Amino acid sequence: MMYKRLMITLTLLCLVVAFPALAEQYSFEAFHASLTLPDGVYETVLTPQNLASHEAFIQTQGGTVAAWEADFSARGIWLQAYDQDTDRVLVVSALNDVDGQRYFDINEHPSGVRADYRKSHGRDGAWSVLGYNYDSISWKNFSSGRFLQLRYSYRQGGELVCRGFQRRTIRNGYTITVDMQVYGRNLTSADNTALNKVFDTFGFTQVLPVPELPITLAETVTAPVETYERAFTMKGETKPNAKLSAVVMSFTDTQGHVFNATADRAGKYSLTIELPREGNYLMTLTVESPGLESLSKSYSITYQEGLLPAVITAPPPDLFPQDSFTLMGKTESGVDVTLSVNGALSEKRTGRDGEFSFRMDTAAEGGYSINLTLSKRGFSDRVFSYNASRLISQQARDEALRQTAVSPDYAEVAANPEGYDGQLLAYTGYLVSKEDASGEWILRVALDKTDTGYEREIIITATGDPGFVPGAKVRVYANLVGRNIGQTAAGEEEILPKLQLALIDLAP
């Protein structure tokens, strides 16, 4: 009998080892979806329902429950989870916004509409106005439907806030985003992997039928902003058999000119416009289909013979926010483009697509006189002039410093400090102690905190009090200057990496 009891006990123990605590699932009834967070990764998980119970944590982030409740509601945040060990924050948001109402389910729209939605995340799209710069944008068909795969940096007031990876779609009338935000460092493949571990569990519990929606229009060839030709043809995709009507009005002539076309059974259309004479025009395009809300778009067009068309898609700002800036534009093929920046010249010739770009070094503080000249035989030269400046704030200097820091393995630095002599290193850890030693502050920082104390410590010298209390979790940026040889409380020799502080932040 005792043997049987022992075997049962061992079996139960094996089951406990084999089956750890289950990860927690979160359901979002508003947009009929759910996901599961891996066990033991996210220390704090906030939802609209539990903010009040996390008041102490919110206060450590510099906020109040009332302010965060308003922010969660405004941005449509349904879950915000913190992995503080890796400086990551996972955010799940869903907004019943204009796109959600217009498309309802992006999976049910033709490829042209999806392409337009993808392009809205580009440099001149609506998301750039909000501070997002996406450097990777692509559709992927997952088991739960089509999602945009996005990599981005996010700025407010020109200052970098975070970087991250996102998955975004429109379904059940909501714009849905699963966002892995990374703070205080560059992105790595591990961040995308961490997002995928959560996103692989994401799914819809219900897919609602698509109601009758406003008519859509996906332009493949749009109206020119500038042209030297009297006629041009617009092409694209809309509702099958939809009626298109373009009314062209001159700024000097109240007589309107109307041009019509009908989309074919596949929804493709071709609409040719012929301008009566040189001048500036306002054109209104209306698309109509029975049972659907009509759509109208306006275009401003300049027609002038001998005019070299040119659109500067990324003009210089009045104030450069970073150490470099890329000026971009589009014109005809075979155009000689010359950029002058404070008298220094750069030249290029456009290829078949007519696009051009110049990367400008704007690291130096001061003013920038910029002239862009476009020339092609048979056309009048086009000249675009700009005056800009660079003012480097302390925040910008600090951000530049953060970007240059590296984070080698502690054991490697401790064993071979000569290999990193003078380099700027970045570590997240805990301020164990600080001491004013005759005007020089000595900081002891530990990268790990255990139940019995601290491990993997470093010594950092600073010119002043860092302002944080011992025990605070901090992110330090400091130059390695060698080894610090001292004694432990037990009188034993202690050799630790020694660094000179450049910047210290409160870690999330």
C-alpha positions as CSV (number, residue, x, y, z in Angstrom):
1,M,0.0,0.0,0.0
2,M,2.8,2.4,0.9
3,Y,4.5,1.6,-2.5
4,K,1.2,2.5,-4.3
5,R,0.9,5.8,-2.4
6,L,4.5,6.6,-3.2
7,M,3.9,5.9,-6.9
8,I,0.8,8.1,-6.9
9,T,2.7,10.9,-5.3
10,L,5.5,10.7,-7.8
11,T,3.0,10.6,-10.7
12,L,1.3,13.8,-9.4
13,L,4.7,15.5,-9.0
14,C,5.6,14.5,-12.6
15,L,2.3,16.0,-13.8
16,V,3.0,19.3,-12.0
17,V,6.4,19.4,-13.7
18,A,5.1,18.4,-17.1
19,F,2.2,20.9,-17.0
20,P,3.2,24.3,-15.7
21,A,0.7,27.0,-14.9
22,L,-1.5,27.8,-17.8
23,A,-1.0,31.1,-19.7
24,E,-3.8,33.6,-19.4
25,Q,-6.2,34.2,-22.2
26,Y,-7.8,37.6,-22.8
27,S,-11.1,38.1,-24.7
28,F,-12.2,41.3,-26.5
29,E,-16.0,41.2,-26.9
30,A,-16.2,44.5,-28.8
31,F,-14.4,43.3,-31.8
32,H,-14.8,39.5,-31.2
33,A,-11.2,38.4,-30.7
34,S,-8.9,36.9,-28.1
35,L,-5.3,36.2,-27.5
36,T,-3.1,34.4,-24.9
37,L,-0.1,35.9,-23.0
38,P,2.8,33.5,-22.3
39,D,3.2,32.6,-18.6
40,G,5.7,34.5,-16.6
41,V,6.7,37.1,-19.2
42,Y,4.5,40.1,-18.6
43,E,4.8,41.4,-15.0
44,T,2.0,43.9,-15.3
45,V,-1.1,43.6,-17.5
46,L,-3.5,46.5,-17.8
47,T,-7.0,46.5,-19.2
48,P,-9.7,49.2,-19.2
49,Q,-11.4,47.3,-16.4
50,N,-8.4,46.9,-14.0
51,L,-6.7,50.3,-14.1
52,A,-7.9,51.4,-10.7
53,S,-6.4,48.3,-9.1
54,H,-3.0,49.2,-10.6
55,E,-2.9,52.8,-9.3
56,A,0.5,52.4,-7.7
57,F,2.1,51.1,-10.9
58,I,0.5,53.9,-12.9
59,Q,1.9,56.5,-10.5
60,T,5.4,55.0,-11.0
61,Q,4.9,55.7,-14.7
62,G,4.1,59.4,-14.0
63,G,0.3,59.1,-14.6
64,T,-3.1,59.0,-12.8
65,V,-5.9,56.4,-13.1
66,A,-8.2,59.1,-14.5
67,A,-5.8,60.2,-17.2
68,W,-5.0,56.6,-18.2
69,E,-8.6,55.7,-18.4
70,A,-9.2,58.7,-20.8
71,D,-6.1,57.7,-22.8
72,F,-7.1,54.0,-23.1
73,S,-10.6,55.1,-24.3
74,A,-9.2,57.7,-26.8
75,R,-6.7,55.3,-28.3
76,G,-8.9,52.2,-28.1
77,I,-6.4,50.3,-25.9
78,W,-7.8,46.9,-24.7
79,L,-4.6,45.5,-23.2
80,Q,-1.2,46.9,-22.3
81,A,1.3,44.4,-20.9
82,Y,4.8,45.2,-19.6
83,D,7.9,43.0,-20.0
84,Q,10.2,45.2,-18.0
85,D,13.2,42.9,-18.2
86,T,13.5,43.5,-22.0
87,D,12.1,47.1,-22.1
88,R,9.0,45.9,-24.1
89,V,5.4,46.9,-23.9
90,L,2.7,44.9,-25.7
91,V,-0.3,47.0,-26.7
92,V,-3.6,45.6,-28.2
93,S,-5.8,48.4,-29.6
94,A,-9.0,48.4,-31.6
95,L,-10.8,51.6,-32.8
96,N,-14.1,51.9,-34.6
97,D,-12.5,54.7,-36.6
98,V,-13.1,56.1,-40.1
99,D,-11.2,53.2,-41.8
100,G,-13.1,50.7,-39.7
101,Q,-16.4,52.2,-40.8
102,R,-15.3,52.6,-44.4
103,Y,-13.8,49.1,-45.0
104,F,-15.3,47.0,-42.1
105,D,-13.3,43.9,-43.2
106,I,-10.2,44.5,-45.3
107,N,-10.2,40.8,-46.3
108,E,-13.4,41.4,-48.4
109,H,-11.9,44.2,-50.5
110,P,-10.1,43.9,-53.9
111,S,-6.3,44.0,-54.0
112,G,-6.3,47.6,-55.2
113,V,-8.1,48.8,-52.0
114,R,-5.7,46.8,-49.8
115,A,-2.7,48.4,-51.7
116,D,-4.1,51.8,-51.0
117,Y,-4.5,51.0,-47.3
118,R,-0.9,49.8,-47.2
119,K,0.3,53.0,-48.9
120,S,-1.5,55.0,-46.2
121,H,1.2,53.9,-43.9
122,G,3.9,55.5,-46.1
123,R,5.9,58.7,-45.7
124,D,3.0,60.9,-46.8
125,G,0.2,58.9,-45.3
126,A,-2.1,59.6,-42.4
127,W,0.0,57.6,-39.9
128,S,3.1,59.8,-40.6
129,V,1.1,62.8,-39.4
130,L,0.7,61.0,-36.1
131,G,4.4,60.6,-35.7
132,Y,4.9,57.0,-37.1
133,N,7.7,56.3,-39.6
134,Y,7.2,52.8,-41.1
135,D,10.3,51.4,-42.8
136,S,8.8,48.0,-43.5
137,I,5.2,47.6,-44.7
138,S,3.8,44.4,-46.2
139,W,0.6,42.3,-46.2
140,K,0.6,38.7,-44.9
141,N,-2.2,36.2,-44.9
142,F,-2.4,34.6,-41.4
143,S,-4.8,32.0,-40.2
144,S,-6.9,34.8,-38.7
145,G,-6.9,36.8,-41.9
146,R,-4.8,39.4,-43.6
147,F,-2.6,41.7,-41.5
148,L,-0.1,44.3,-42.3
149,Q,3.4,43.5,-40.9
150,L,4.9,46.8,-39.8
151,R,8.2,48.0,-38.3
152,Y,8.4,51.6,-37.1
153,S,9.8,54.4,-35.1
154,Y,7.5,56.7,-33.2
155,R,8.2,60.4,-32.4
156,Q,6.5,63.2,-30.6
157,G,7.6,66.7,-31.1
158,G,10.6,65.4,-33.1
159,E,11.8,63.3,-30.1
160,L,12.0,59.6,-30.4
161,V,9.5,57.8,-28.1
162,C,9.9,54.2,-29.0
163,R,10.4,51.7,-31.8
164,G,8.4,48.6,-32.5
165,F,6.8,45.9,-34.6
166,Q,3.0,45.8,-35.4
167,R,0.4,43.6,-36.9
168,R,-2.7,45.6,-38.2
169,T,-5.9,44.7,-39.9
170,I,-9.5,46.0,-40.3
171,R,-12.1,43.5,-39.3
172,N,-15.6,43.6,-37.7
173,G,-15.7,47.3,-38.2
174,Y,-12.5,48.0,-36.2
175,T,-8.9,49.0,-37.0
176,I,-7.1,46.4,-34.9
177,T,-3.4,46.6,-34.0
178,V,-1.2,44.2,-32.0
179,D,1.9,46.4,-31.2
180,M,5.2,45.4,-29.6
181,Q,6.8,48.7,-28.4
182,V,10.5,48.8,-27.5
183,Y,12.0,51.6,-25.3
184,G,15.5,53.0,-24.9
185,R,17.3,50.8,-27.4
186,N,17.3,49.6,-31.1
187,L,15.0,46.8,-32.3
188,T,16.3,43.2,-32.6
189,S,14.8,40.1,-34.1
190,A,14.1,38.9,-30.6
191,D,11.5,41.7,-30.3
192,N,9.7,40.5,-33.4
193,T,9.8,36.9,-32.1
194,A,8.3,38.0,-28.8
195,L,5.4,39.7,-30.8
196,N,4.9,36.5,-32.8
197,K,4.6,34.4,-29.7
198,V,1.6,36.4,-28.7
199,F,0.2,37.0,-32.2
200,D,0.3,33.3,-33.0
201,T,-2.5,33.0,-30.3
202,F,-4.6,35.8,-31.7
203,G,-7.8,34.8,-33.3
204,F,-11.4,36.0,-34.0
205,T,-14.2,34.4,-32.1
206,Q,-16.7,35.7,-34.7
207,V,-16.4,37.3,-38.1
208,L,-19.4,39.6,-38.8
209,P,-21.0,39.8,-42.2
210,V,-20.0,42.9,-44.2
211,P,-22.8,45.5,-44.4
212,E,-23.4,47.8,-47.3
213,L,-20.4,50.2,-47.3
214,P,-19.6,53.5,-48.9
215,I,-18.2,53.0,-52.4
216,T,-14.4,52.6,-52.6
217,L,-11.9,53.9,-55.1
218,A,-8.4,52.6,-55.7
219,E,-6.4,54.8,-58.1
220,T,-3.6,53.2,-60.1
221,V,-3.1,56.3,-62.2
222,T,-4.3,59.6,-60.7
223,A,-4.6,63.2,-62.0
224,P,-1.2,65.1,-62.3
225,V,-0.5,68.0,-60.0
226,E,1.5,69.6,-62.8
227,T,1.4,68.8,-66.5
228,Y,2.7,70.1,-69.9
229,E,0.2,68.0,-71.8
230,R,-3.4,68.9,-72.5
231,A,-4.9,65.4,-71.9
232,F,-4.3,62.7,-69.3
233,T,-6.0,59.4,-68.4
234,M,-7.0,58.3,-64.9
235,K,-7.2,54.6,-64.1
236,G,-8.1,52.4,-61.2
237,E,-10.6,50.1,-59.5
238,T,-14.0,50.7,-57.9
239,K,-17.4,49.0,-57.6
240,P,-18.3,47.1,-60.8
241,N,-20.4,49.2,-63.2
242,A,-20.0,52.3,-61.0
243,K,-20.5,55.7,-62.7
244,L,-17.6,58.2,-62.6
245,S,-18.0,61.9,-63.4
246,A,-15.2,64.5,-63.4
247,V,-16.1,68.2,-63.3
248,V,-13.1,70.4,-64.3
249,M,-13.3,74.1,-63.4
250,S,-10.8,76.8,-64.3
251,F,-9.8,79.4,-61.7
252,T,-10.4,82.1,-64.4
253,D,-13.5,80.6,-66.0
254,T,-16.8,79.6,-64.4
255,Q,-17.7,77.3,-67.3
256,G,-17.3,73.7,-66.1
257,H,-16.3,70.8,-68.3
258,V,-17.7,67.3,-67.6
259,F,-16.1,64.0,-68.4
260,N,-17.8,60.6,-67.7
261,A,-16.8,56.9,-67.6
262,T,-18.3,53.6,-66.4
263,A,-16.4,50.9,-64.6
264,D,-16.5,47.5,-66.2
265,R,-17.8,44.3,-64.6
266,A,-14.5,43.8,-62.7
267,G,-14.7,47.3,-61.3
268,K,-11.8,48.7,-63.5
269,Y,-12.2,52.1,-65.1
270,S,-10.3,54.5,-67.5
271,L,-11.3,58.1,-67.5
272,T,-9.6,60.6,-70.0
273,I,-9.6,64.3,-69.2
274,E,-8.8,67.0,-71.8
275,L,-8.0,70.5,-70.4
276,P,-9.3,73.3,-72.6
277,R,-6.2,75.6,-72.3
278,E,-3.2,76.4,-70.1
279,G,-4.1,77.4,-66.6
280,N,-4.9,76.3,-63.0
281,Y,-7.8,73.9,-62.5
282,L,-9.9,72.4,-59.8
283,M,-11.3,69.0,-60.7
284,T,-14.0,67.1,-58.6
285,L,-14.4,63.4,-59.3
286,T,-17.6,61.7,-58.2
287,V,-18.1,57.9,-58.1
288,E,-21.7,56.6,-57.8
289,S,-23.3,53.1,-57.6
290,P,-26.9,52.2,-56.7
291,G,-27.5,51.5,-53.0
292,L,-24.1,52.9,-52.0
293,E,-23.0,56.2,-50.6
294,S,-21.3,58.2,-53.3
295,L,-17.6,59.2,-53.1
296,S,-16.1,62.6,-54.1
297,K,-12.4,63.6,-54.5
298,S,-10.9,66.9,-55.4
299,Y,-7.7,67.6,-57.4
300,S,-5.7,70.7,-58.1
301,I,-4.0,70.7,-61.6
302,T,-1.6,73.2,-63.2
303,Y,-1.3,72.9,-67.0
304,Q,1.5,74.8,-68.8
305,E,3.3,74.0,-72.0
306,G,7.0,73.6,-71.4
307,L,6.5,73.1,-67.6
308,L,8.7,70.4,-66.2
309,P,6.5,68.5,-63.7
310,A,8.0,68.1,-60.3
311,V,6.6,67.1,-56.9
312,I,8.8,67.3,-53.8
313,T,7.4,64.4,-51.8
314,A,9.8,65.0,-48.8
315,P,10.8,68.7,-48.6
316,P,13.1,70.0,-45.9
317,P,11.4,71.0,-42.6
318,D,12.0,74.4,-41.0
319,L,13.9,72.6,-38.2
320,F,15.8,69.4,-38.8
321,P,15.1,66.9,-36.0
322,Q,17.9,64.4,-36.7
323,D,21.6,64.2,-37.9
324,S,20.5,63.4,-41.4
325,F,17.6,64.1,-43.7
326,T,16.6,62.7,-47.1
327,L,15.0,65.1,-49.6
328,M,12.9,63.2,-52.1
329,G,10.8,64.0,-55.1
330,K,9.5,62.9,-58.5
331,T,9.7,64.4,-62.0
332,E,10.2,63.2,-65.6
333,S,12.8,60.6,-66.6
334,G,16.2,61.9,-67.7
335,V,16.1,65.1,-65.6
336,D,19.3,66.5,-64.2
337,V,18.8,67.3,-60.6
338,T,21.3,69.5,-58.6
339,L,21.1,70.0,-54.9
340,S,23.0,72.8,-53.3
341,V,23.4,72.8,-49.5
342,N,25.3,75.9,-48.2
343,G,27.1,76.0,-51.5
344,A,28.1,72.3,-51.6
345,L,26.7,70.6,-54.8
346,S,25.3,67.1,-55.5
347,E,24.1,66.0,-58.8
348,K,21.9,63.1,-60.1
349,R,19.9,62.1,-63.2
350,T,16.5,60.5,-62.8
351,G,15.8,57.1,-64.2
352,R,12.7,55.8,-65.9
353,D,10.5,56.2,-62.8
354,G,11.5,59.9,-62.4
355,E,12.2,59.6,-58.7
356,F,15.2,61.2,-57.0
357,S,16.5,61.5,-53.4
358,F,19.4,63.2,-51.7
359,R,20.6,62.3,-48.2
360,M,21.7,65.4,-46.4
361,D,24.1,65.6,-43.4
362,T,22.4,67.8,-40.8
363,A,24.4,66.9,-37.8
364,A,26.0,70.4,-37.5
365,E,24.0,73.0,-35.5
366,G,23.1,76.1,-37.5
367,G,21.4,77.3,-40.7
368,Y,21.0,75.5,-44.0
369,S,20.5,77.2,-47.3
370,I,19.1,74.7,-49.8
371,N,18.4,75.0,-53.5
372,L,17.1,72.2,-55.7
373,T,17.3,72.7,-59.5
374,L,15.7,70.4,-62.1
375,S,16.8,70.7,-65.8
376,K,15.8,68.9,-69.0
377,R,16.2,69.9,-72.6
378,G,12.9,71.4,-74.0
379,F,11.6,72.4,-70.6
380,S,12.1,75.4,-68.4
381,D,14.3,74.9,-65.3
382,R,12.5,74.4,-62.0
383,V,14.1,75.8,-58.8
384,F,13.0,75.0,-55.3
385,S,14.6,76.9,-52.4
386,Y,14.4,76.2,-48.7
387,N,15.9,77.7,-45.5
388,A,16.2,75.3,-42.6
389,S,18.2,75.0,-39.4
390,R,19.3,72.5,-36.8
391,L,19.1,73.3,-33.1
392,I,20.3,70.4,-31.0
393,S,18.4,70.3,-27.7
394,Q,19.6,68.4,-24.7
395,Q,17.0,65.8,-25.4
396,A,18.3,65.3,-28.9
397,R,21.8,65.0,-27.6
398,D,20.7,62.4,-25.1
399,E,18.9,60.5,-27.8
400,A,21.9,60.5,-30.1
401,L,23.9,59.1,-27.2
402,R,21.4,56.4,-26.6
403,Q,21.6,55.3,-30.2
404,T,25.4,54.9,-30.1
405,A,25.6,52.7,-27.0
406,V,26.2,48.9,-27.2
407,S,25.3,46.3,-24.6
408,P,27.8,43.5,-24.6
409,D,27.5,40.5,-22.3
410,Y,28.5,41.3,-18.7
411,A,30.7,38.3,-18.4
412,E,32.7,39.3,-21.5
413,V,33.2,42.9,-20.2
414,A,34.2,41.7,-16.7
415,A,36.7,39.2,-18.2
416,N,38.1,41.5,-20.9
417,P,37.5,45.2,-20.2
418,E,40.4,46.2,-22.5
419,G,38.3,45.0,-25.4
420,Y,35.7,47.7,-24.7
421,D,38.0,50.4,-23.3
422,G,36.4,53.8,-23.9
423,Q,33.3,52.5,-25.5
424,L,29.8,53.7,-24.5
425,L,27.9,50.8,-22.9
426,A,24.2,50.6,-21.9
427,Y,22.8,48.4,-19.2
428,T,19.5,48.1,-17.3
429,G,19.8,47.3,-13.7
430,Y,19.2,48.4,-10.1
431,L,20.9,51.3,-8.2
432,V,22.4,49.5,-5.2
433,S,24.0,52.5,-3.6
434,K,25.4,55.9,-4.3
435,E,28.1,57.8,-2.3
436,D,29.6,61.3,-2.6
437,A,33.4,60.7,-2.4
438,S,35.0,64.2,-2.2
439,G,32.9,65.7,-5.0
440,E,32.9,62.5,-7.2
441,W,29.8,60.3,-6.9
442,I,30.3,56.5,-6.8
443,L,27.4,54.5,-8.0
444,R,27.0,50.8,-7.6
445,V,24.6,49.2,-10.1
446,A,23.6,45.6,-10.3
447,L,22.1,44.0,-13.4
448,D,20.2,41.3,-11.5
449,K,18.2,41.4,-8.3
450,T,17.6,38.1,-6.5
451,D,15.8,37.1,-3.3
452,T,19.1,37.3,-1.4
453,G,20.6,40.4,-2.9
454,Y,22.2,41.7,-6.1
455,E,24.4,40.1,-8.8
456,R,26.5,41.2,-11.8
457,E,27.5,44.5,-10.4
458,I,29.4,47.5,-11.9
459,I,30.9,50.6,-10.5
460,I,30.1,53.9,-12.1
461,T,31.6,57.3,-11.4
462,A,29.6,60.5,-11.9
463,T,30.2,64.2,-11.5
464,G,26.9,64.7,-9.6
465,D,24.1,63.0,-7.7
466,P,22.1,61.0,-10.3
467,G,18.9,61.9,-8.4
468,F,17.5,58.3,-8.0
469,V,17.1,56.5,-4.7
470,P,18.8,53.2,-4.1
471,G,16.7,50.3,-5.3
472,A,15.4,52.2,-8.3
473,K,15.5,50.4,-11.7
474,V,17.6,52.4,-14.0
475,R,19.0,52.4,-17.5
476,V,22.7,53.7,-17.5
477,Y,24.8,54.8,-20.4
478,A,28.5,55.0,-19.5
479,N,32.0,54.8,-20.9
480,L,34.1,51.8,-19.8
481,V,37.3,53.1,-18.1
482,G,38.8,49.8,-16.7
483,R,38.5,47.8,-13.5
484,N,37.5,48.9,-10.0
485,I,39.5,47.0,-7.4
486,G,38.1,47.1,-3.9
487,Q,37.0,45.0,-1.0
488,T,33.7,43.4,0.0
489,A,32.1,43.8,3.4
490,A,33.8,40.5,4.3
491,G,37.2,42.0,3.5
492,E,37.7,40.0,0.3
493,E,39.1,41.5,-2.9
494,E,36.4,42.6,-5.4
495,I,37.2,43.4,-9.1
496,L,34.3,45.0,-11.0
497,P,34.0,46.8,-14.4
498,K,34.4,50.6,-13.9
499,L,32.6,53.1,-16.0
500,Q,32.1,56.9,-16.3
501,L,28.5,58.0,-16.4
502,A,27.2,59.7,-19.5
503,L,23.4,59.4,-19.0
504,I,21.0,57.7,-16.6
505,D,17.3,57.2,-17.1
506,L,14.6,55.6,-15.0
507,A,13.9,52.2,-16.6
508,P,10.3,51.2,-17.4
